[in-house]
Amino acid sequence: MTNNLGFALTGAWQVLVAGLLLGAGLPVLFALGIRSLAWGAGEASVDATGVTPGRRRPVGTALGYLLFAVVVAGVLLGLTFIVATGFGNKLSFEHIYPTIVPK
C-alpha cells in the first residue's frame, strides 16, 4: 500500500512541475520579454518643447527577442507533440533536436 502511495506522490509531483513550467512558465517568459523590450526602448520624457526619446538599450531589446523566441519554440514543440501523438507517433529527444518517431 505504501508503494502505491509513493508512486502516486511521485507522479503528482512530476505533473505539478510540468504544469508550472509549461502552464505558468511560458506566460512569465512572455511578460519578461515585453518588459525587456520596454526597458530596451528607453524612457521618454515630456516637457514643454515636446517629447524627447529615451536612451536606447540594445541589450534589453535583444533579450526581449530571445525570450520571445523561447516562447515560440515552446509553443511549436507543444503543437508538434500534439500532432505527433494524434498520428500515432511520439516525440523523441534522443538527438540534439526533437524528432517524430513511430511508437
N, C-alpha and C positions, 0 to 999 in steps of 0.2 A: 504494500500500500504506500509506503514512504517513497519507494522508487517512482511510482506513478506521479506522486505529488512533486517530486524533484524534476521529472521530465516536464510536467505542466508549467512549473515556475520558470524553468529554463526557456521553454517556448514562449511564454508570456513576456519574459524579459527581452528576447530577441525581437518579438513583434513590437514592443514598446520602443526599442532603439530604432528599428527601421521606420516606424511611424513618425518619430521625432525628426529623424534625418530627412526623410522624404516629404513628410507632411508639413513640417514647420521649417525645415532647413532650407528648402528652395525659396520659399517666400522671404525668409530672412536674408538670404543672399541677394535676392532681387531688391529688397529695401536698402541693403548696404550699397548696391550698385547705383541706385538712384541718389543716395546720399553722397557717394563718391563723385558722381557727375556734378552735383550741386557744389561740392567743395572745389572740384577742378575748375568750374566756371568762374569762381571768384565772387566776391560780394560787391555788388554795385552800390554806388552812393548817389543820393538825390539831393540836389541843392537848388538854389535859385537860378543857376545857369543851365541846369538840365541834369541829365543822368550821366554819370561817369562810370564806365565799366570797371570792374574789379580786376585785380591781377590774376591772370590765369595760372592754374597749376596743372601741368600736363600729367603729373603722376596720378592725380585724382581721376582725371579723365581716362587714362589707361587702365587704372584699377577698376573703374566702373565698367568699362567694356569687357575686361577679363571676367568680372563677376557675372555679367550678362551671358558671356559665352559658357560659363559653367552651368548656369541655369538652363540655357537652351540645350546643352549636352545632356543634362539630367532628364529633361522632358523628352528628348528624342530617344534616349535609352529606355525610358519607361514605355514609350509608344512601340519601340522595337520589341520589347519583351511581350507586350500585349498582343501584337500582331503575330509574333513567332509562336506563342502558345495557342493562338487561335487556329493556326495552320497545323498544329500537332508537332511543332518543333520546340526546341529550347534554346536559350541564350547561353553560350559558353564563354567563359573568361579565361580560357587556357592560354591565350596568346596576349599580346600587348593590347590589342583592341578586341571588343566583343564580337563574336561570330554566331550565326544561327546554324545549329546542327540538328540533325534528326534525333528524336528521342530514342 
